[in-house]
């Protein structure tokens, strides 16, 4: 069975907030003695995600 893929479209401001939040989460995990490897993978994916230009129509 195939895994369901989810796509998240964010603007540059939301992307910055998302990256800052992930870095804060990683720092909290490290302070608590946990591993931040899974958060590192998410940071890498968000930072290297392709930029897709979309036309947005407001109704």
TITI-338797 format. One record per residue (C-alpha): residue number from 0; residue in three letters; y, z negated, x negated. Coordinates in steps of 0.2 Angstrom, whole numbers. Example, Ala and Ser with C-alpha at 12.3 -4.5 7.8 and 13.67 -1.06 7.14 Angstrom:
ATOM/resi/resn/py/pz/px
ATOM/0/ALA/-22/-39/-62
ATOM/1/SER/-5/-36/-68
END
This chain:
ATOM/resi/resn/py/pz/px
ATOM/0/UNK/0/0/0
ATOM/1/UNK/17/5/-6
ATOM/2/UNK/30/-8/-10
ATOM/3/UNK/46/-8/1
ATOM/4/UNK/61/-3/-9
ATOM/5/UNK/78/-10/-4
ATOM/6/UNK/95/-3/-10
ATOM/7/UNK/110/-12/-11
ATOM/8/UNK/127/-4/-11
ATOM/9/UNK/142/-14/-18
ATOM/10/UNK/159/-10/-24
ATOM/11/UNK/166/-14/-41
ATOM/12/UNK/173/-31/-36
ATOM/13/UNK/157/-36/-28
ATOM/14/UNK/147/-31/-43
ATOM/15/UNK/158/-42/-54
ATOM/16/UNK/155/-57/-43
ATOM/17/UNK/136/-53/-42
ATOM/18/UNK/135/-53/-61
ATOM/19/UNK/146/-69/-63
ATOM/20/UNK/135/-78/-51
ATOM/21/UNK/119/-72/-60
ATOM/22/UNK/125/-78/-76
ATOM/23/UNK/130/-95/-69
ATOM/24/UNK/112/-96/-61
ATOM/25/UNK/104/-93/-78
ATOM/26/UNK/115/-106/-86
ATOM/27/UNK/110/-119/-73
ATOM/28/UNK/92/-115/-75
ATOM/29/UNK/93/-117/-94
ATOM/30/UNK/102/-133/-93
ATOM/31/UNK/88/-139/-81
ATOM/32/UNK/75/-134/-94
ATOM/33/UNK/69/-119/-85
ATOM/34/UNK/67/-101/-90
ATOM/35/UNK/80/-88/-86
ATOM/36/UNK/70/-73/-90
ATOM/37/UNK/69/-67/-72
ATOM/38/UNK/87/-69/-70
ATOM/39/UNK/90/-59/-86
ATOM/40/UNK/80/-45/-78
ATOM/41/UNK/91/-45/-63
ATOM/42/UNK/107/-45/-74
ATOM/43/UNK/100/-30/-84
ATOM/44/UNK/96/-21/-68
ATOM/45/UNK/113/-24/-60
ATOM/46/UNK/123/-20/-76
ATOM/47/UNK/114/-4/-79
ATOM/48/UNK/113/2/-61
ATOM/49/UNK/119/20/-58
ATOM/50/UNK/135/23/-49
ATOM/51/UNK/134/33/-33
ATOM/52/UNK/150/39/-25
ATOM/53/UNK/149/38/-6
ATOM/54/UNK/161/43/7
ATOM/55/UNK/164/29/19
ATOM/56/UNK/170/32/37
ATOM/57/UNK/178/18/46
ATOM/58/UNK/175/18/65
END
